[in-house]
């Protein structure tokens, strides 16, 4: 099995977002949420969230923000801005590598926000077996406390 950075498969983050929209069930299975009503580049004030969706079970809004490389403060700030602007209950941050500090920040948010609000952190990589096309592999590195309990 060969593993690559996702920027070797997608030339821009926008292309990865397009792939996510087309394959949203893969992400949904990883986080245990069925997603529907998917919108790309949804405007929130002067900004645009990568993906806005809805949890089919609860009706809660879900924001999905992705980035190439290692997590950074810019994307953490975006997630918080989008969450408040969209009145989202579930925030999903996807990156190739999460720093310990950003994992800690998401865990702190999960521990100090209401029970119906949750933050996920997922690491992504491209994997290939033999000559097959590359597939995206997600690893959940942070999840809300209520998901851990369930």
VMD Tcl script that builds the backbone (N, CA, C; Angstrom):
set m [mol new atoms 450]
animate dup $m
set s [atomselect $m all]
$s set {name element resname resid chain x y z} {
  {N N UNK 1 A 0.846 -1.176 0.000}
  {CA C UNK 1 A 0.000 0.000 0.000}
  {C C UNK 1 A 0.891 1.239 0.000}
  {N N UNK 2 A 0.573 2.179 -0.873}
  {CA C UNK 2 A 1.327 3.414 -0.982}
  {C C UNK 2 A 0.495 4.551 -0.386}
  {N N UNK 3 A 1.137 5.398 0.424}
  {CA C UNK 3 A 0.465 6.536 1.042}
  {C C UNK 3 A 1.098 7.820 0.544}
  {N N UNK 4 A 0.239 8.776 0.190}
  {CA C UNK 4 A 0.702 10.066 -0.305}
  {C C UNK 4 A -0.050 11.200 0.379}
  {N N UNK 5 A 0.538 12.366 0.344}
  {CA C UNK 5 A -0.152 13.586 0.755}
  {C C UNK 5 A -1.303 13.826 -0.217}
  {N N UNK 6 A -2.404 14.367 0.271}
  {CA C UNK 6 A -3.547 14.581 -0.621}
  {C C UNK 6 A -3.271 15.633 -1.677}
  {N N UNK 7 A -2.286 16.507 -1.440}
  {CA C UNK 7 A -1.995 17.496 -2.481}
  {C C UNK 7 A -1.241 16.878 -3.662}
  {N N UNK 8 A -0.904 15.595 -3.573}
  {CA C UNK 8 A -0.380 14.868 -4.726}
  {C C UNK 8 A -1.508 14.309 -5.587}
  {N N UNK 9 A -2.723 14.276 -5.036}
  {CA C UNK 9 A -3.892 13.773 -5.754}
  {C C UNK 9 A -4.764 14.936 -6.227}
  {N N UNK 10 A -4.883 15.958 -5.385}
  {CA C UNK 10 A -5.671 17.153 -5.705}
  {C C UNK 10 A -4.725 18.344 -5.778}
  {N N UNK 11 A -4.853 19.139 -6.830}
  {CA C UNK 11 A -3.934 20.276 -6.982}
  {C C UNK 11 A -4.321 21.457 -6.094}
  {N N UNK 12 A -5.600 21.525 -5.687}
  {CA C UNK 12 A -6.070 22.630 -4.836}
  {C C UNK 12 A -7.040 22.098 -3.792}
  {N N UNK 13 A -7.160 22.815 -2.675}
  {CA C UNK 13 A -8.109 22.415 -1.635}
  {C C UNK 13 A -9.536 22.369 -2.171}
  {N N UNK 14 A -9.846 23.249 -3.117}
  {CA C UNK 14 A -11.186 23.277 -3.700}
  {C C UNK 14 A -11.525 21.961 -4.401}
  {N N UNK 15 A -10.529 21.353 -5.052}
  {CA C UNK 15 A -10.755 20.057 -5.702}
  {C C UNK 15 A -11.055 18.978 -4.666}
  {N N UNK 16 A -10.353 19.039 -3.541}
  {CA C UNK 16 A -10.626 18.087 -2.469}
  {C C UNK 16 A -12.029 18.309 -1.920}
  {N N UNK 17 A -12.449 19.567 -1.777}
  {CA C UNK 17 A -13.822 19.857 -1.326}
  {C C UNK 17 A -14.838 19.283 -2.306}
  {N N UNK 18 A -14.576 19.419 -3.600}
  {CA C UNK 18 A -15.474 18.842 -4.603}
  {C C UNK 18 A -15.558 17.325 -4.430}
  {N N UNK 19 A -14.415 16.685 -4.204}
  {CA C UNK 19 A -14.408 15.233 -3.980}
  {C C UNK 19 A -15.237 14.892 -2.745}
  {N N UNK 20 A -15.081 15.686 -1.674}
  {CA C UNK 20 A -15.847 15.434 -0.454}
  {C C UNK 20 A -17.350 15.506 -0.708}
  {N N UNK 21 A -17.781 16.499 -1.462}
  {CA C UNK 21 A -19.204 16.636 -1.769}
  {C C UNK 21 A -19.698 15.401 -2.522}
  {N N UNK 22 A -18.928 14.952 -3.503}
  {CA C UNK 22 A -19.312 13.790 -4.303}
  {C C UNK 22 A -19.267 12.493 -3.507}
  {N N UNK 23 A -18.474 12.470 -2.436}
  {CA C UNK 23 A -18.293 11.253 -1.634}
  {C C UNK 23 A -18.640 11.504 -0.168}
  {N N UNK 24 A -19.652 12.319 0.077}
  {CA C UNK 24 A -19.979 12.747 1.437}
  {C C UNK 24 A -20.322 11.575 2.347}
  {N N UNK 25 A -20.813 10.482 1.775}
  {CA C UNK 25 A -21.162 9.324 2.601}
  {C C UNK 25 A -19.919 8.709 3.252}
  {N N UNK 26 A -18.751 8.822 2.614}
  {CA C UNK 26 A -17.509 8.301 3.199}
  {C C UNK 26 A -17.198 9.057 4.490}
  {N N UNK 27 A -17.307 10.380 4.431}
  {CA C UNK 27 A -17.089 11.197 5.624}
  {C C UNK 27 A -18.167 10.922 6.667}
  {N N UNK 28 A -19.412 10.847 6.232}
  {CA C UNK 28 A -20.517 10.582 7.152}
  {C C UNK 28 A -20.346 9.286 7.930}
  {N N UNK 29 A -19.885 8.240 7.239}
  {CA C UNK 29 A -19.650 6.960 7.912}
  {C C UNK 29 A -18.563 7.085 8.972}
  {N N UNK 30 A -17.520 7.856 8.675}
  {CA C UNK 30 A -16.406 8.014 9.618}
  {C C UNK 30 A -16.835 8.714 10.898}
  {N N UNK 31 A -17.716 9.728 10.768}
  {CA C UNK 31 A -18.116 10.495 11.955}
  {C C UNK 31 A -19.462 10.034 12.520}
  {N N UNK 32 A -20.113 9.096 11.845}
  {CA C UNK 32 A -21.366 8.551 12.346}
  {C C UNK 32 A -22.561 9.474 12.177}
  {N N UNK 33 A -22.529 10.288 11.109}
  {CA C UNK 33 A -23.619 11.220 10.838}
  {C C UNK 33 A -23.985 11.119 9.366}
  {N N UNK 34 A -25.267 10.918 9.098}
  {CA C UNK 34 A -25.721 10.938 7.712}
  {C C UNK 34 A -25.952 12.387 7.317}
  {N N UNK 35 A -25.312 12.794 6.236}
  {CA C UNK 35 A -25.342 14.193 5.821}
  {C C UNK 35 A -26.169 14.370 4.556}
  {N N UNK 36 A -26.906 15.500 4.505}
  {CA C UNK 36 A -27.707 15.824 3.336}
  {C C UNK 36 A -27.704 17.333 3.132}
  {N N UNK 37 A -28.390 17.785 2.087}
  {CA C UNK 37 A -28.518 19.210 1.779}
  {C C UNK 37 A -27.135 19.873 1.719}
  {N N UNK 38 A -26.248 19.281 0.930}
  {CA C UNK 38 A -24.852 19.698 0.845}
  {C C UNK 38 A -24.714 20.966 -0.004}
  {N N UNK 39 A -24.002 21.945 0.523}
  {CA C UNK 39 A -23.744 23.191 -0.208}
  {C C UNK 39 A -22.244 23.465 -0.183}
  {N N UNK 40 A -21.698 23.820 -1.359}
  {CA C UNK 40 A -20.278 24.165 -1.487}
  {C C UNK 40 A -20.113 25.659 -1.451}
  {N N UNK 41 A -19.026 26.111 -0.800}
  {CA C UNK 41 A -18.691 27.531 -0.750}
  {C C UNK 41 A -19.906 28.372 -0.343}
  {N N UNK 42 A -20.517 27.979 0.762}
  {CA C UNK 42 A -21.702 28.662 1.287}
  {C C UNK 42 A -21.275 29.965 1.959}
  {N N UNK 43 A -21.903 31.059 1.554}
  {CA C UNK 43 A -21.512 32.369 2.071}
  {C C UNK 43 A -22.072 32.608 3.464}
  {N N UNK 44 A -21.166 33.027 4.352}
  {CA C UNK 44 A -21.519 33.421 5.713}
  {C C UNK 44 A -20.887 34.786 5.925}
  {N N UNK 45 A -21.706 35.839 5.831}
  {CA C UNK 45 A -21.159 37.193 5.896}
  {C C UNK 45 A -20.237 37.435 4.718}
  {N N UNK 46 A -19.017 37.847 5.002}
  {CA C UNK 46 A -18.022 38.091 3.960}
  {C C UNK 46 A -17.169 36.864 3.646}
  {N N UNK 47 A -17.490 35.719 4.249}
  {CA C UNK 47 A -16.657 34.528 4.138}
  {C C UNK 47 A -17.439 33.370 3.527}
  {N N UNK 48 A -16.708 32.327 3.134}
  {CA C UNK 48 A -17.325 31.163 2.509}
  {C C UNK 48 A -16.814 29.894 3.175}
  {N N UNK 49 A -17.726 29.128 3.758}
  {CA C UNK 49 A -17.365 27.846 4.348}
  {C C UNK 49 A -17.188 26.835 3.213}
  {N N UNK 50 A -16.203 25.942 3.348}
  {CA C UNK 50 A -15.961 24.947 2.298}
  {C C UNK 50 A -17.234 24.167 1.986}
  {N N UNK 51 A -17.841 23.577 3.041}
  {CA C UNK 51 A -19.048 22.772 2.858}
  {C C UNK 51 A -19.989 23.011 4.033}
  {N N UNK 52 A -21.252 23.218 3.719}
  {CA C UNK 52 A -22.308 23.292 4.725}
  {C C UNK 52 A -23.265 22.153 4.430}
  {N N UNK 53 A -23.641 21.408 5.457}
  {CA C UNK 53 A -24.544 20.273 5.286}
  {C C UNK 53 A -25.528 20.245 6.450}
  {N N UNK 54 A -26.387 19.235 6.430}
  {CA C UNK 54 A -27.348 19.062 7.505}
  {C C UNK 54 A -27.336 17.608 7.950}
  {N N UNK 55 A -27.376 17.407 9.258}
  {CA C UNK 55 A -27.485 16.071 9.852}
  {C C UNK 55 A -28.917 15.591 9.617}
  {N N UNK 56 A -29.082 14.479 8.892}
  {CA C UNK 56 A -30.433 14.002 8.571}
  {C C UNK 56 A -31.208 13.597 9.809}
  {N N UNK 57 A -30.526 13.181 10.860}
  {CA C UNK 57 A -31.194 12.721 12.076}
  {C C UNK 57 A -31.691 13.880 12.934}
  {N N UNK 58 A -30.833 14.835 13.209}
  {CA C UNK 58 A -31.184 15.929 14.121}
  {C C UNK 58 A -31.600 17.213 13.410}
  {N N UNK 59 A -31.271 17.338 12.133}
  {CA C UNK 59 A -31.529 18.572 11.409}
  {C C UNK 59 A -30.481 19.647 11.662}
  {N N UNK 60 A -29.480 19.345 12.486}
  {CA C UNK 60 A -28.445 20.323 12.829}
  {C C UNK 60 A -27.584 20.652 11.626}
  {N N UNK 61 A -27.164 21.908 11.557}
  {CA C UNK 61 A -26.233 22.316 10.521}
  {C C UNK 61 A -24.836 21.807 10.844}
  {N N UNK 62 A -24.127 21.422 9.794}
  {CA C UNK 62 A -22.776 20.867 9.909}
  {C C UNK 62 A -21.864 21.668 8.985}
  {N N UNK 63 A -20.766 22.183 9.534}
  {CA C UNK 63 A -19.775 22.831 8.679}
  {C C UNK 63 A -18.567 21.909 8.544}
  {N N UNK 64 A -18.009 21.911 7.343}
  {CA C UNK 64 A -16.843 21.078 7.054}
  {C C UNK 64 A -15.789 21.984 6.445}
  {N N UNK 65 A -14.658 22.060 7.111}
  {CA C UNK 65 A -13.544 22.894 6.650}
  {C C UNK 65 A -12.344 21.984 6.448}
  {N N UNK 66 A -11.726 22.059 5.278}
  {CA C UNK 66 A -10.568 21.205 5.034}
  {C C UNK 66 A -9.362 22.046 4.667}
  {N N UNK 67 A -8.205 21.434 4.837}
  {CA C UNK 67 A -6.962 22.103 4.481}
  {C C UNK 67 A -5.885 21.094 4.153}
  {N N UNK 68 A -4.974 21.484 3.301}
  {CA C UNK 68 A -3.797 20.680 3.017}
  {C C UNK 68 A -2.795 20.911 4.140}
  {N N UNK 69 A -1.953 19.927 4.370}
  {CA C UNK 69 A -0.867 20.084 5.330}
  {C C UNK 69 A -1.323 20.015 6.768}
  {N N UNK 70 A -0.527 20.643 7.623}
  {CA C UNK 70 A -0.749 20.622 9.072}
  {C C UNK 70 A -1.726 21.723 9.488}
  {N N UNK 71 A -2.486 21.463 10.528}
  {CA C UNK 71 A -3.453 22.435 11.022}
  {C C UNK 71 A -2.777 23.750 11.378}
  {N N UNK 72 A -3.577 24.833 11.275}
  {CA C UNK 72 A -3.053 26.152 11.619}
  {C C UNK 72 A -4.143 26.986 12.286}
  {N N UNK 73 A -3.725 28.091 12.877}
  {CA C UNK 73 A -4.667 28.961 13.591}
  {C C UNK 73 A -5.691 29.578 12.650}
  {N N UNK 74 A -5.295 29.849 11.422}
  {CA C UNK 74 A -6.205 30.438 10.446}
  {C C UNK 74 A -7.456 29.577 10.285}
  {N N UNK 75 A -7.280 28.282 10.107}
  {CA C UNK 75 A -8.423 27.398 9.915}
  {C C UNK 75 A -9.225 27.211 11.201}
  {N N UNK 76 A -8.570 27.238 12.343}
  {CA C UNK 76 A -9.314 27.167 13.606}
  {C C UNK 76 A -10.228 28.387 13.733}
  {N N UNK 77 A -9.706 29.549 13.409}
  {CA C UNK 77 A -10.519 30.761 13.438}
  {C C UNK 77 A -11.663 30.705 12.441}
  {N N UNK 78 A -11.406 30.161 11.255}
  {CA C UNK 78 A -12.463 30.018 10.259}
  {C C UNK 78 A -13.590 29.142 10.791}
  {N N UNK 79 A -13.235 28.022 11.413}
  {CA C UNK 79 A -14.249 27.102 11.920}
  {C C UNK 79 A -15.145 27.799 12.938}
  {N N UNK 80 A -14.546 28.550 13.841}
  {CA C UNK 80 A -15.331 29.247 14.859}
  {C C UNK 80 A -16.207 30.330 14.241}
  {N N UNK 81 A -15.670 31.059 13.268}
  {CA C UNK 81 A -16.442 32.097 12.577}
  {C C UNK 81 A -17.614 31.478 11.825}
  {N N UNK 82 A -17.362 30.420 11.078}
  {CA C UNK 82 A -18.426 29.759 10.321}
  {C C UNK 82 A -19.474 29.152 11.251}
  {N N UNK 83 A -19.029 28.546 12.341}
  {CA C UNK 83 A -19.964 27.928 13.284}
  {C C UNK 83 A -20.949 28.960 13.818}
  {N N UNK 84 A -20.429 30.110 14.224}
  {CA C UNK 84 A -21.314 31.133 14.771}
  {C C UNK 84 A -22.188 31.740 13.684}
  {N N UNK 85 A -21.649 31.982 12.515}
  {CA C UNK 85 A -22.410 32.597 11.431}
  {C C UNK 85 A -23.488 31.708 10.856}
  {N N UNK 86 A -23.263 30.403 10.871}
  {CA C UNK 86 A -24.237 29.452 10.322}
  {C C UNK 86 A -25.115 28.833 11.401}
  {N N UNK 87 A -24.843 29.188 12.660}
  {CA C UNK 87 A -25.529 28.561 13.790}
  {C C UNK 87 A -25.425 27.035 13.689}
  {N N UNK 88 A -24.215 26.571 13.381}
  {CA C UNK 88 A -23.960 25.140 13.227}
  {C C UNK 88 A -23.799 24.484 14.592}
  {N N UNK 89 A -24.133 23.222 14.641}
  {CA C UNK 89 A -23.986 22.435 15.873}
  {C C UNK 89 A -22.834 21.448 15.777}
  {N N UNK 90 A -22.439 21.110 14.550}
  {CA C UNK 90 A -21.376 20.125 14.347}
  {C C UNK 90 A -20.330 20.739 13.418}
  {N N UNK 91 A -19.083 20.732 13.872}
  {CA C UNK 91 A -17.976 21.278 13.102}
  {C C UNK 91 A -16.979 20.166 12.803}
  {N N UNK 92 A -16.610 20.051 11.540}
  {CA C UNK 92 A -15.677 19.015 11.105}
  {C C UNK 92 A -14.494 19.709 10.448}
  {N N UNK 93 A -13.313 19.488 11.020}
  {CA C UNK 93 A -12.078 20.067 10.495}
  {C C UNK 93 A -11.244 18.911 9.967}
  {N N UNK 94 A -10.891 18.975 8.702}
  {CA C UNK 94 A -10.107 17.925 8.050}
  {C C UNK 94 A -8.759 18.506 7.640}
  {N N UNK 95 A -7.684 17.837 8.033}
  {CA C UNK 95 A -6.326 18.246 7.658}
  {C C UNK 95 A -5.470 16.995 7.546}
  {N N UNK 96 A -4.314 17.156 6.968}
  {CA C UNK 96 A -3.418 16.006 6.840}
  {C C UNK 96 A -2.755 15.648 8.161}
  {N N UNK 97 A -2.513 16.647 8.991}
  {CA C UNK 97 A -1.869 16.399 10.290}
  {C C UNK 97 A -2.379 17.426 11.292}
  {N N UNK 98 A -2.801 16.950 12.457}
  {CA C UNK 98 A -3.243 17.829 13.534}
  {C C UNK 98 A -2.117 18.016 14.534}
  {N N UNK 99 A -1.830 19.279 14.848}
  {CA C UNK 99 A -0.853 19.543 15.910}
  {C C UNK 99 A -1.498 19.175 17.240}
  {N N UNK 100 A -0.676 18.871 18.219}
  {CA C UNK 100 A -1.192 18.560 19.554}
  {C C UNK 100 A -2.002 19.724 20.109}
  {N N UNK 101 A -1.550 20.953 19.828}
  {CA C UNK 101 A -2.242 22.140 20.341}
  {C C UNK 101 A -3.648 22.270 19.748}
  {N N UNK 102 A -3.796 21.943 18.476}
  {CA C UNK 102 A -5.111 22.046 17.850}
  {C C UNK 102 A -6.022 20.898 18.280}
  {N N UNK 103 A -5.465 19.727 18.505}
  {CA C UNK 103 A -6.267 18.640 19.093}
  {C C UNK 103 A -6.766 19.065 20.465}
  {N N UNK 104 A -5.872 19.649 21.255}
  {CA C UNK 104 A -6.237 20.106 22.590}
  {C C UNK 104 A -7.324 21.180 22.514}
  {N N UNK 105 A -7.219 22.098 21.558}
  {CA C UNK 105 A -8.222 23.160 21.408}
  {C C UNK 105 A -9.595 22.558 21.092}
  {N N UNK 106 A -9.658 21.600 20.171}
  {CA C UNK 106 A -10.938 20.972 19.843}
  {C C UNK 106 A -11.481 20.180 21.018}
  {N N UNK 107 A -10.615 19.465 21.729}
  {CA C UNK 107 A -11.063 18.742 22.919}
  {C C UNK 107 A -11.611 19.702 23.969}
  {N N UNK 108 A -10.945 20.831 24.148}
  {CA C UNK 108 A -11.404 21.834 25.115}
  {C C UNK 108 A -12.780 22.371 24.703}
  {N N UNK 109 A -12.948 22.651 23.422}
  {CA C UNK 109 A -14.253 23.111 22.939}
  {C C UNK 109 A -15.324 22.055 23.181}
  {N N UNK 110 A -15.003 20.789 22.942}
  {CA C UNK 110 A -15.971 19.718 23.187}
  {C C UNK 110 A -16.340 19.609 24.666}
  {N N UNK 111 A -15.380 19.843 25.539}
  {CA C UNK 111 A -15.634 19.728 26.979}
  {C C UNK 111 A -16.341 20.949 27.554}
  {N N UNK 112 A -16.255 22.094 26.872}
  {CA C UNK 112 A -16.751 23.340 27.452}
  {C C UNK 112 A -17.887 23.987 26.663}
  {N N UNK 113 A -18.471 23.252 25.742}
  {CA C UNK 113 A -19.648 23.744 25.037}
  {C C UNK 113 A -20.827 22.836 25.375}
  {N N UNK 114 A -22.010 23.278 24.977}
  {CA C UNK 114 A -23.227 22.511 25.271}
  {C C UNK 114 A -23.146 21.103 24.679}
  {N N UNK 115 A -23.941 20.217 25.237}
  {CA C UNK 115 A -23.961 18.812 24.816}
  {C C UNK 115 A -24.327 18.648 23.341}
  {N N UNK 116 A -25.131 19.576 22.781}
  {CA C UNK 116 A -25.581 19.434 21.392}
  {C C UNK 116 A -24.605 20.035 20.382}
  {N N UNK 117 A -23.458 20.502 20.850}
  {CA C UNK 117 A -22.437 21.065 19.972}
  {C C UNK 117 A -21.217 20.153 19.980}
  {N N UNK 118 A -20.687 19.863 18.792}
  {CA C UNK 118 A -19.551 18.958 18.731}
  {C C UNK 118 A -18.531 19.342 17.675}
  {N N UNK 119 A -17.273 19.115 18.010}
  {CA C UNK 119 A -16.149 19.399 17.112}
  {C C UNK 119 A -15.422 18.097 16.795}
  {N N UNK 120 A -15.207 17.861 15.500}
  {CA C UNK 120 A -14.452 16.704 15.035}
  {C C UNK 120 A -13.153 17.171 14.402}
  {N N UNK 121 A -12.101 16.412 14.584}
  {CA C UNK 121 A -10.843 16.599 13.880}
  {C C UNK 121 A -10.514 15.303 13.158}
  {N N UNK 122 A -10.293 15.373 11.859}
  {CA C UNK 122 A -9.969 14.188 11.073}
  {C C UNK 122 A -8.701 14.418 10.280}
  {N N UNK 123 A -7.797 13.453 10.352}
  {CA C UNK 123 A -6.614 13.472 9.504}
  {C C UNK 123 A -6.927 12.663 8.250}
  {N N UNK 124 A -6.444 13.158 7.112}
  {CA C UNK 124 A -6.715 12.505 5.838}
  {C C UNK 124 A -5.400 12.232 5.116}
  {N N UNK 125 A -5.396 11.120 4.394}
  {CA C UNK 125 A -4.254 10.789 3.538}
  {C C UNK 125 A -4.789 10.046 2.325}
  {N N UNK 126 A -4.016 10.061 1.255}
  {CA C UNK 126 A -4.352 9.324 0.045}
  {C C UNK 126 A -3.641 7.978 0.107}
  {N N UNK 127 A -4.374 6.903 -0.172}
  {CA C UNK 127 A -3.785 5.560 -0.158}
  {C C UNK 127 A -4.063 4.873 -1.492}
  {N N UNK 128 A -3.113 4.017 -1.859}
  {CA C UNK 128 A -3.236 3.294 -3.127}
  {C C UNK 128 A -2.704 1.882 -2.937}
  {N N UNK 129 A -3.472 0.927 -3.404}
  {CA C UNK 129 A -3.041 -0.467 -3.370}
  {C C UNK 129 A -2.782 -0.901 -4.800}
  {N N UNK 130 A -1.548 -1.279 -5.061}
  {CA C UNK 130 A -1.166 -1.681 -6.417}
  {C C UNK 130 A -1.337 -0.538 -7.395}
  {N N UNK 131 A -2.033 -0.812 -8.490}
  {CA C UNK 131 A -2.248 0.215 -9.509}
  {C C UNK 131 A -3.666 0.783 -9.457}
  {N N UNK 132 A -4.368 0.516 -8.367}
  {CA C UNK 132 A -5.732 1.037 -8.223}
  {C C UNK 132 A -5.704 2.559 -8.082}
  {N N UNK 133 A -6.843 3.216 -8.314}
  {CA C UNK 133 A -6.885 4.667 -8.089}
  {C C UNK 133 A -6.693 4.977 -6.602}
  {N N UNK 134 A -6.258 6.196 -6.324}
  {CA C UNK 134 A -6.088 6.601 -4.931}
  {C C UNK 134 A -7.437 6.737 -4.249}
  {N N UNK 135 A -7.469 6.372 -2.974}
  {CA C UNK 135 A -8.652 6.544 -2.141}
  {C C UNK 135 A -8.257 7.419 -0.959}
  {N N UNK 136 A -9.230 8.110 -0.410}
  {CA C UNK 136 A -8.963 8.941 0.768}
  {C C UNK 136 A -9.240 8.120 2.018}
  {N N UNK 137 A -8.309 8.179 2.955}
  {CA C UNK 137 A -8.439 7.463 4.215}
  {C C UNK 137 A -8.484 8.490 5.342}
  {N N UNK 138 A -9.540 8.432 6.152}
  {CA C UNK 138 A -9.739 9.367 7.248}
  {C C UNK 138 A -9.485 8.690 8.581}
  {N N UNK 139 A -8.846 9.414 9.484}
  {CA C UNK 139 A -8.625 8.947 10.851}
  {C C UNK 139 A -9.182 10.007 11.800}
  {N N UNK 140 A -10.181 9.636 12.585}
  {CA C UNK 140 A -10.772 10.585 13.534}
  {C C UNK 140 A -9.808 10.730 14.712}
  {N N UNK 141 A -9.276 11.948 14.904}
  {CA C UNK 141 A -8.325 12.191 15.989}
  {C C UNK 141 A -8.961 12.954 17.150}
  {N N UNK 142 A -10.096 13.621 16.895}
  {CA C UNK 142 A -10.863 14.308 17.939}
  {C C UNK 142 A -12.337 14.102 17.630}
  {N N UNK 143 A -13.111 13.799 18.661}
  {CA C UNK 143 A -14.558 13.680 18.500}
  {C C UNK 143 A -15.241 14.216 19.743}
  {N N UNK 144 A -16.499 14.635 19.594}
  {CA C UNK 144 A -17.233 15.131 20.760}
  {C C UNK 144 A -17.409 14.049 21.812}
  {N N UNK 145 A -17.509 14.471 23.056}
  {CA C UNK 145 A -17.626 13.526 24.163}
  {C C UNK 145 A -18.826 12.611 24.030}
  {N N UNK 146 A -19.980 13.136 23.566}
  {CA C UNK 146 A -21.164 12.304 23.467}
  {C C UNK 146 A -20.991 11.173 22.451}
  {N N UNK 147 A -20.166 11.379 21.402}
  {CA C UNK 147 A -19.891 10.308 20.445}
  {C C UNK 147 A -19.024 9.249 21.116}
  {N N UNK 148 A -18.081 9.657 21.949}
  {CA C UNK 148 A -17.233 8.705 22.652}
  {C C UNK 148 A -18.071 7.852 23.601}
  {N N UNK 149 A -19.027 8.473 24.266}
  {CA C UNK 149 A -19.881 7.745 25.208}
  {C C UNK 149 A -20.763 6.747 24.491}
  {N N UNK 150 A -21.272 7.151 23.293}
  {CA C UNK 150 A -22.134 6.247 22.529}
  {C C UNK 150 A -21.324 5.100 21.942}
}
mol reanalyze $m
mol bondsrecalc $m
mol representation Tube
mol addrep $m
